[in-house]
Amino acid sequence: MTHQIYITDVLVVGGGTGGTAAAIQAARRGANTILVSEFPWLGGMLTSAGVSAPDGNELMAFQTGLWGAFLQELQQRQPGGLNNSWVSFFSYDPHVGAEIFADWVKDLANLHWISEQVPLEVLQQDGCITGVRFADFTVQAKVILDGTELGDLLALAEIPYRWGWELQSEWGEPSAPIEFNPITNRYPVQSPTWVVLIQDFGADVAPEIPPSPNYDPSLFVGAWKNYGAEKFLNYGRLPGNLFMINWPICGNDYGEGVERLIESTSSKHDFLQECRWHSQNFAHFIQNQLGRRYGLAVQVFPHAHPAFALHPYYRESRRLVGLTTVREQDILPVAGGRVAALFPDSIAIANYANDHHYPGFDLPLQPKSIRWGGRWTGTPFTIPYRCLVPATTDGLLVCEKNISVSHIANGATRLQPVVLGIGQAAGMAAAMCVELNCQPRDLPVKALQEALLQDQHAPASIIPLFNLAPDHPEWLQWQTYYLHEPQAYPHNGNCPASSVDNYYSSDSYQVLSRSADCFTGMFHVANQHDYSFTITFPPANLGQSWQLVTRRSHIDAQLQDLTHQQHITVWGHLNYSGNWLLVESLELYPS
């Protein structure tokens, strides 16, 4: 068989969240692009890893770029909608997400996708990555992106990377350990989880879930101790009577011998087998506790075990040594503000809390969560372009959890929406490097930032502003202003323009936001940013009490201005899993 050689502008290796976004964006910019994925589904965490209840960037102002476009497609395609679980505002059948990414790729004639292949060798010349060899073919490209789940190209090319903890003496991170200890040695990186989907069969007819080797029910006792079985299942409720089982407390996180993932092929295989067995044992435990009404889902993932994701949800990867490193200090809010300091070369925004997973070990971290819109969210921060660029190697960008980030800060940069944004920026950068015939380290960053803001298909925010959603007519104006005048950026995260409030209170905007269900009732304030609502109309919901939450900044401001015990009318959506009412519009009663 002839060993095929492809020559292209941009090669993306890995079809995960970041790699998929990078390939789509590079091709949309006009670069001839090849995407090589290990799995038959694109999307990684969002699809093939089964984490179809994404965290972070949930506020309307942060739903931009490919993340915002993905949510819009999901809302149109997912039967039953996205308002299903209590861990996320968005939960969906993972195959629907995979179809979206596959369709986006199919629409691009200059994007060639090759699936079920892994990189075997990285080709280099004079300190520059020039190509990647796979089993049956080699791809030579002007710019290559590592979008693999574990940073495989970094290892193959012997590009400096980090794996494991950094001490407090390294960067002065307040939550880093002062010295290495048995915990840091046992769990060098965060625990992966092999997601499994449980199905509610409606009666006790589900096939029995057999235990796997080394079944130990004591590992799972207390899994829903503080929640109850129903709330436990509703944590990751998906449409179609499915439940995403991705449970951290006495659940299916698995971190025993996690260093085997990067030691050898056989060691990795052993870890993956144990990881999947652990999830199967948890599913067996759940069925034993809750009965045969619940069993493994059928016809979800495209392989012999359709209830199990195609691969684990990896929370941490090999981490590049880049031109700069994102540290814990860079994701924490500045004193007196609600937002972290901006990187001048910001190319993506994020807002998730810093969240680490280790079996049986709760890592104390500096808080970066705030109450906003009736619930907890995270303080926004930015991702710098320089953390995508290797310190010593040309021809390569990273676009997954393998960015240059500390082990501590990785707990906030690893989430699906921000990795989608990182991938979009990396793909745009790669295409522009081809256009300008330059190396990634020499790319004019301001040009990249403006290209992201003005992208024709999915313009992406690079400045976090709570009160300026991408549908606002002045969104681009204010994004550009703070890009060029960073000293004027308000660290409370709110754009001061009076026209912002005028737009959201306009009649045309209110008509759009009032397409939801309408409820009248009594508003109560429990604590600051903690609101409840007792329904007096319609009769079907009479007397029911719901938590009020919102993703819209002007609604958040209105809720803060209301007084205790006040009649209001709201338009929104009930979430029975979280017992909340997601508010899209409100007015004082009577209207």
Buried (B, 14 or more C-beta within 10 A) or exposed (E): EEEEEBEBBBBBBBBBBBBBBBBBBBBBBEBBBBBBBBBBBBBBBBBBBBBBBBBBBBBBBBBBBBBBBBBEBBEEBBEEEBBBBBBBBBBBBBBBBBBBBBEBBEEBEBBBBBBEBBBEEBBBEEEBBBBBBBEEBBBBBBBBBBBBBBBBBBBBBEBEBBBBBBEBEBBEBEBBBEEEEEEBEBBBBBBBBBBBBBBBBEEEEBEEBEBBEEBEEEBBEEBBEEBEBEBBBBBBBBBBBBBBBBBBBBBBBBBEBBBBBBEEEEBBEBBBEBBBBBBBBBBBBBBBBBEBBBBBBEEBBEEEEBBBBBBBBBBBBBBBBBBBBBBBBBBBBEEEBBBBBBBBBBBBBBBBBBBBBBBEEEBEBBEBBBEBBBBEBBBBBBBBBBBBBBBEBBBBBBBBBBBBBBBBBBBBBBBBBBBBBBBBBBBBBBBBBBBEEBBBBEBEBEBBBBBBBEBEEBBBBBBBBBBBBBBBEBBBEBBBBBBEEBEEBBBEBBBEBEEBEEBBEEEEBBEEBBEBBEBBBBBBBEEEBEBBBBBBEEEEBEEBBBBBBBBBBBBBBBBBEBEEEEEBBBBBBBBEBBBBBBBBBBEEBEE
